[in-house]
Amino acid sequence: MTTITDLYPTRGTAEVSTPRQDPVVWATPGTSGPIQPSELHGYDRDGFLTVDRLLAPEEVARYRAELDRLIADPAVRADERAIVEPKSQDIRSVFEVHKISEVFAELVRDPRVLGRARQILGSDVYVHQSRVNVKPGFGASGFYWHSDFETWHAEDGLPRMRTVSVSIALTENHDTNGGLMIMPGSHRTFVGCAGVTPKDNYKRSLRMQEAGTPSKEALTELAGRHGIKLFTGPAGSATWFDCNCMHGSGDNITPFPRSNVFIVFNSVENTAVEPFAAPAPRPGFIGARDFTPVR
């Protein structure tokens, strides 16, 4: 059995920062694709790139209608892949949405989406995770600061930073309704968090994350060094971001909902192994164990 070196230790007795050991853009320079060289350079530097009009208004309307259908379906609500708000009991997220809905499966295969993932990661890709996030107005809770890779490494067993996420807005992202915030450049530093991973941690962390969150000191240092960017934009806009970006979002206490489709693509050359800092892998609907490339 081959032993895999853990390049990014986490969930130990003390918090530890590790410089990134992996490329950000994996494609060979000059590789063609939908992302322009200047955009790839910005992604490499900042850890993210935005597309203002990825989807046309009529496409947004179609995906929004499908989102509304899903969250109104009692069978979806009863499914373990639906996560509800701790207080209101409204649906917060629906996972594995590309398997629940053929409409969202089409979005995963869309060349505008899939092509960018392949270009950034330099290989064929599969879906490590997909979900719709629903932030209705008047009290939908946010997501505390975290690196997705910290969780995917610790609890899902992704060995390397060869994973990219895209968040596609289905409603307008105002500067007041709990939008995505990223610390530009933070993807160059891995923050290994202190503490152990509780058994079945996902049952709690999907509602309110505690394990795998950086200290206030680490966050203050990163924010002081990199600043914080808040993402706003119309429905149909998209933000691509590296798996190790430090990011989060605030509560939505406005009347204006904020909903998005969130798709995580992982390289087929970076498939999950046993978790690096958890008793067992999370369920497949959260961290896929099916590595079939998207075609």
Protein Blocks (a to p, Z undefined) as FASTA:
>chain_A
ZZdddfbgghifbdcddddfbdfblcdghiacfbdfklmmmmmmnopacdfblpafklmm
mmmmmmmmmmmpmklmmpmkbccdfklopafbdchklmmpmklmmmmmpmklmmmmmmmn
opacddfbdcdddddehhiacdddddfklmmmmmnopabacbccddddfbdcdfknopac
ddehklmpccddeddddehklmmmmmocfehpacfklmmmmmmmnopadddddehiacdd
dfklccdddddfbfbdcdddddddddfklcccddfbbfbdcdfklmccbfcdcZZ
